[in-house]
Amino acid sequence: MELFLKNITKKYGDKKVVNNITTSMTPGVYALLGANGAGKTTLMRMMTGILEPTSGEILFDKENIKEMGSEYRSILGYLPQDFGYYPNYSAKDFLLYIATLKGITAKTAKSRVLDLAEKVGLSDVINKKIKTFSGGMKQRLGIAQAILNDPYILIMDEPTAGLDPKERVKFRNLISSLAQNRIVILSTHIVSDVEAIADKVFLMKHGEFVSEGGIQKLVEEVDGHVWELKVDPKEVDKWEAETTVANLRRENENTILRIISEESPSEYANPVAATLEDLYLYHFPMERGE
């Protein structure tokens, strides 16, 4: 099973939102990591077939998804960032309705809905109206509707946005459990979610992959560019204005800054081991004063 993106470009007028992306994916979890406006959603919508590339092609097992048509949609599950639902429907009725739209027979749908409700942790509220659900419950319902047809490819756009830390952990565990025999692709700007579950990360900026690989490989790119520096608390504003400060912590009467910098920011700075968040800030430095 392989999803292959070959020289994918998407233009709106003269602007390239996605620029000449080529990559291959087999079963596992893939994360598109980047700031808002990086092109993640546009790329994912092309992978679902909702948008057509301006140039290039997307192949599933060497067949163009455009030519596959309904056959491709039958093996695809999609959770957009804001998926539509009917607030006055119960979770069960909503999932049965979605199953009908996906061409699943009534008999299969009933057992499938109950199994999925158990899998995503909604069995106790399956008959409650969706408008009573928390954000995390709605996201789990979104996952359930996306995998009703037992898809080979599961695409999720910002699936943990707006969730509290406890719900995000549950959601990440669910995603990991779904990835054993599927190609799971998710976009996010939450670095901790990527570190927890991704087999491969695509760091996306201005419509291009500026870096890609496993977590360890990516982190090695920023080794030697992360420093800790002890400063007087009165100097923090100055350092934040002049450098990329990833973190700060108090230590007795001093403040310890974690600084992302090509070179040592001070003769008193000490190099420290890098993390994926450091890599993200290396490529997407915060605006001064942000």
ZASE-341479 format. One line per 2 residues: number of its first residue (from 1); for each residue x, y, z of C-alpha. Coordinates in pm, 1 decimal, padded with zeros to 6 digits, always signed. Layout:
BEGIN
NUM = X:Y:Z  ...
% end
This chain:
BEGIN
1 = +00000.0:+00000.0:+00000.0  +00153.7:+00331.0:-00111.2
3 = +00037.5:+00688.6:-00153.7  +00274.3:+00871.6:-00386.2
5 = +00277.4:+01247.5:-00440.2  +00464.1:+01338.9:-00758.5
7 = +00564.1:+01703.9:-00816.1  +00243.7:+01839.6:-00662.0
9 = +00188.6:+02212.7:-00711.4  -00120.2:+02422.0:-00637.0
11 = -00143.4:+02780.7:-00761.0  -00403.6:+03048.9:-00705.1
13 = -00325.6:+03314.8:-00962.5  +00046.8:+03379.7:-00938.1
15 = +00071.7:+03248.2:-00582.9  +00202.0:+02896.3:-00523.8
17 = +00032.3:+02762.8:-00211.3  +00194.4:+02421.1:-00255.0
19 = +00516.3:+02406.2:-00452.3  +00648.5:+02094.1:-00627.6
21 = +00613.6:+01839.2:-00347.2  +00720.5:+01479.3:-00402.9
23 = +00703.1:+01208.6:-00136.0  +00588.6:+00853.0:-00072.3
25 = +00387.4:+00711.0:+00219.1  +00322.2:+00354.3:+00332.8
27 = +00131.5:+00243.1:+00648.3  +00225.0:+00452.9:+00952.6
29 = +00165.9:+00798.6:+01100.2  +00279.9:+01102.1:+00902.1
31 = +00265.4:+01455.2:+01039.5  +00257.6:+01780.5:+00848.0
33 = +00406.1:+02031.5:+01089.0  +00400.9:+02400.5:+01012.7
35 = +00264.4:+02740.4:+01098.7  -00078.2:+02857.4:+00984.0
37 = -00063.9:+02941.4:+00614.0  +00216.4:+02695.7:+00538.3
39 = +00000.0:+02506.5:+00286.3  -00086.4:+02204.4:+00502.1
41 = -00464.1:+02214.3:+00451.9  -00434.8:+02272.9:+00077.1
43 = -00201.8:+01974.9:+00043.6  -00432.7:+01752.0:+00247.0
45 = -00737.4:+01858.1:+00044.3  -00550.7:+01753.4:-00269.6
47 = -00472.5:+01416.7:-00109.8  -00844.5:+01368.5:-00042.1
49 = -00934.7:+01455.7:-00400.4  -01138.6:+01761.5:-00297.7
51 = -00889.8:+01988.9:-00475.2  -00704.9:+01912.4:-00795.6
53 = -00334.9:+01997.3:-00825.0  -00240.3:+02267.0:-01072.8
55 = +00033.4:+02027.7:-01180.2  +00167.1:+01691.9:-01070.2
57 = -00023.9:+01379.7:-00973.5  -00121.4:+01174.0:-00669.1
59 = -00107.0:+00797.1:-00703.1  -00243.7:+00520.2:-00484.3
61 = -00067.7:+00192.6:-00561.5  +00048.8:+00348.1:-00891.7
63 = -00302.4:+00454.4:-01001.3  -00399.3:+00821.5:-01027.7
65 = -00658.2:+00901.2:-00759.5  -00844.2:+01127.0:-01004.4
67 = -00902.6:+00830.3:-01234.7  -00996.0:+00602.1:-00942.4
69 = -01292.5:+00827.7:-00853.2  -01539.9:+00658.6:-00615.9
71 = -01301.7:+00366.2:-00570.2  -01052.9:+00602.2:-00406.1
73 = -01320.3:+00768.5:-00190.6  -01423.0:+00425.7:-00063.1
75 = -01077.2:+00366.5:+00086.7  -01042.2:+00720.2:+00224.3
77 = -01136.0:+00864.1:+00564.5  -01123.4:+01239.6:+00622.3
79 = -01156.5:+01456.9:+00930.7  -01145.9:+01825.8:+00834.6
81 = -01056.0:+02084.4:+01095.3  -01422.2:+02180.2:+01136.0
83 = -01627.4:+01878.4:+01037.8  -02000.1:+01925.6:+00989.0
85 = -02253.6:+01760.3:+01215.8  -02618.7:+01799.5:+01311.4
87 = -02633.1:+01920.4:+01673.8  -02978.1:+01774.6:+01739.6
89 = -02881.3:+01429.4:+01615.8  -02766.1:+01170.5:+01863.8
91 = -02416.2:+01036.2:+01799.5  -02568.3:+00705.2:+01690.6
93 = -02811.9:+00862.1:+01443.2  -02538.7:+01084.4:+01301.6
95 = -02304.1:+00791.4:+01243.4  -02582.1:+00584.4:+01084.3
97 = -02656.9:+00877.9:+00854.7  -02290.8:+00908.1:+00753.7
99 = -02278.5:+00531.6:+00696.1  -02568.7:+00566.2:+00451.7
101 = -02384.4:+00840.3:+00263.8  -02081.8:+00612.4:+00240.3
103 = -02291.0:+00330.7:+00094.8  -02262.1:+00099.8:+00394.4
105 = -02557.2:-00140.4:+00428.1  -02793.2:-00088.2:+00722.6
107 = -02705.9:-00421.0:+00882.5  -02330.8:-00359.3:+00860.5
109 = -02371.0:+00000.5:+00972.3  -02548.2:-00085.9:+01299.5
111 = -02276.5:-00320.2:+01421.8  -01999.6:-00095.6:+01286.5
113 = -02136.5:+00211.6:+01467.3  -02153.7:+00028.5:+01800.8
115 = -01801.3:-00110.9:+01757.9  -01659.7:+00230.0:+01672.6
117 = -01838.6:+00400.5:+01960.5  -01662.1:+00156.5:+02190.5
119 = -01329.4:+00212.9:+02017.3  -01342.5:+00592.5:+02041.5
121 = -01485.4:+00595.1:+02395.0  -01837.4:+00717.7:+02318.2
123 = -02042.2:+00410.2:+02408.7  -02186.7:+00573.1:+02719.7
125 = -02313.8:+00875.5:+02525.8  -02403.4:+00714.1:+02193.4
127 = -02769.7:+00812.6:+02233.4  -02705.6:+01168.3:+02353.9
129 = -02737.4:+01471.4:+02126.6  -02412.9:+01597.5:+01978.0
131 = -02481.9:+01952.5:+02099.7  -02421.2:+01828.0:+02454.7
133 = -02072.3:+01695.9:+02368.5  -01742.5:+01850.3:+02476.2
135 = -01482.2:+01943.8:+02217.1  -01294.3:+01620.8:+02277.1
137 = -01608.0:+01410.6:+02238.4  -01690.8:+01583.0:+01909.7
139 = -01339.6:+01514.4:+01781.9  -01372.9:+01147.3:+01874.4
141 = -01705.3:+01143.1:+01690.5  -01521.7:+01296.6:+01396.5
143 = -01270.8:+01014.3:+01401.8  -01553.5:+00759.3:+01415.4
145 = -01722.9:+00906.4:+01107.4  -01390.3:+00915.3:+00925.3
147 = -01321.2:+00544.5:+00978.7  -01675.8:+00410.9:+00932.7
149 = -01573.7:+00263.8:+00597.8  -01255.5:+00109.3:+00743.7
151 = -01032.5:+00321.4:+00516.0  -00679.5:+00245.2:+00405.8
153 = -00596.5:+00616.6:+00418.6  -00699.0:+00841.1:+00709.2
155 = -00639.9:+01215.8:+00671.8  -00694.9:+01455.7:+00964.1
157 = -00655.6:+01832.2:+00963.7  -00555.0:+01979.7:+01304.7
159 = -00728.5:+01693.9:+01491.7  -00621.4:+01805.9:+01842.2
161 = -00682.6:+02180.5:+01802.2  -00885.8:+02313.7:+02093.3
163 = -00855.7:+01999.6:+02305.5  -00733.4:+02006.6:+02663.9
165 = -00414.0:+01809.7:+02747.0  -00601.4:+01505.2:+02879.5
167 = -00819.9:+01481.7:+02568.5  -00514.9:+01526.1:+02344.9
169 = -00341.6:+01228.7:+02507.4  -00652.3:+01013.0:+02454.2
171 = -00674.8:+01127.9:+02095.3  -00308.4:+01057.6:+02022.7
173 = -00340.5:+00707.0:+02165.4  -00644.9:+00646.8:+01947.1
175 = -00462.1:+00766.4:+01636.4  -00165.7:+00539.7:+01712.7
177 = -00395.2:+00238.9:+01749.2  -00553.5:+00312.9:+01410.6
179 = -00222.3:+00335.8:+01225.3  -00114.1:-00027.7:+01231.6
181 = -00257.7:-00111.1:+00888.4  -00332.5:+00235.3:+00755.7
183 = -00164.0:+00540.9:+00614.1  -00251.8:+00807.9:+00870.7
185 = -00175.4:+01169.2:+00778.1  -00235.6:+01455.4:+01017.7
187 = -00155.3:+01823.6:+01010.9  -00079.5:+02018.9:+01324.1
189 = +00116.9:+02305.7:+01472.5  +00128.6:+02134.2:+01814.3
191 = +00478.6:+01991.1:+01838.6  +00413.8:+01760.5:+02135.6
193 = +00146.9:+01571.7:+01938.3  +00397.0:+01502.8:+01662.4
195 = +00670.5:+01386.7:+01901.4  +00429.5:+01140.2:+02063.2
197 = +00298.5:+00952.2:+01759.1  +00459.1:+01040.9:+01423.8
199 = +00674.3:+00790.8:+01236.4  +00775.2:+01061.0:+00991.1
201 = +00743.7:+01439.7:+00997.8  +00720.9:+01682.3:+00708.5
203 = +00814.4:+02033.3:+00818.5  +00622.5:+02260.6:+00582.7
205 = +00691.8:+02627.4:+00513.0  +00566.3:+02849.5:+00229.6
207 = +00417.5:+02549.5:+00048.1  +00734.5:+02341.2:+00053.5
209 = +00886.9:+02068.5:+00269.1  +01188.4:+02238.3:+00423.0
211 = +01276.6:+01922.0:+00613.1  +01145.0:+01565.9:+00647.8
213 = +01228.9:+01246.2:+00831.3  +01199.1:+01067.4:+01162.5
215 = +01206.8:+01266.9:+01486.1  +01568.8:+01181.5:+01569.1
217 = +01693.0:+01268.9:+01219.7  +01514.3:+01602.4:+01222.2
219 = +01637.4:+01698.9:+01567.5  +01996.2:+01636.5:+01457.8
221 = +01956.2:+01925.2:+01210.9  +01939.7:+02176.2:+01494.7
223 = +02208.2:+02023.9:+01716.3  +02465.6:+02291.3:+01791.8
225 = +02212.0:+02572.6:+01758.8  +02046.3:+02548.0:+02101.9
227 = +02191.1:+02723.2:+02405.6  +02118.0:+02794.0:+02768.8
229 = +02217.8:+03125.3:+02916.8  +02185.2:+03252.4:+03273.1
231 = +02081.6:+03619.5:+03282.4  +01954.5:+03879.3:+03523.9
233 = +01570.3:+03890.6:+03510.5  +01594.9:+04257.4:+03412.7
235 = +01771.7:+04153.0:+03089.4  +01505.6:+03905.6:+02969.2
237 = +01319.4:+04159.3:+02753.7  +01642.6:+04255.3:+02579.9
239 = +01726.4:+03892.8:+02493.5  +01371.1:+03821.0:+02375.1
241 = +01389.2:+04125.6:+02147.7  +01722.3:+04023.1:+01996.9
243 = +01709.4:+03640.7:+01983.4  +01466.7:+03348.2:+01956.2
245 = +01397.0:+03243.7:+02315.4  +01233.6:+02900.7:+02322.2
247 = +01186.2:+02888.0:+02696.5  +01278.8:+03056.8:+03021.5
249 = +01279.8:+02938.5:+03380.5  +01361.6:+03091.9:+03713.8
251 = +01662.0:+02967.7:+03909.2  +01721.0:+03142.7:+04239.5
253 = +01784.5:+03508.2:+04156.5  +01851.5:+03441.6:+03788.0
255 = +01658.9:+03346.6:+03474.8  +01775.2:+03062.2:+03247.8
257 = +01701.3:+03127.8:+02881.0  +01683.5:+02857.3:+02613.2
259 = +01798.0:+03032.0:+02296.2  +01786.1:+02912.6:+01934.1
261 = +02081.4:+03064.6:+01751.6  +02318.0:+02978.2:+01467.1
263 = +02609.7:+03079.6:+01686.1  +02664.0:+03107.2:+02058.8
265 = +02469.4:+03414.0:+02174.8  +02719.3:+03480.7:+02453.8
267 = +03053.0:+03359.9:+02582.3  +02860.4:+03245.5:+02890.6
269 = +02607.0:+03035.0:+02696.1  +02622.7:+02654.3:+02714.3
271 = +02514.8:+02422.4:+02429.1  +02226.1:+02184.6:+02516.3
273 = +02055.4:+01889.6:+02346.5  +01794.5:+01991.2:+02088.6
275 = +01426.3:+01891.7:+02069.7  +01168.0:+01891.1:+01790.3
277 = +01023.5:+02211.8:+01931.1  +01366.8:+02373.6:+01893.5
279 = +01370.8:+02266.2:+01528.6  +01025.2:+02416.5:+01477.9
281 = +01134.6:+02748.6:+01626.8  +01454.7:+02735.2:+01423.4
283 = +01247.3:+02729.5:+01105.0  +00956.8:+02937.5:+01238.9
285 = +01112.3:+03192.8:+01475.3  +00861.8:+03395.0:+01674.7
287 = +00817.7:+03756.0:+01579.3  +00996.2:+03982.5:+01820.1
289 = +00764.4:+04059.8:+02107.2  +00523.3:+03778.0:+02020.9
% end
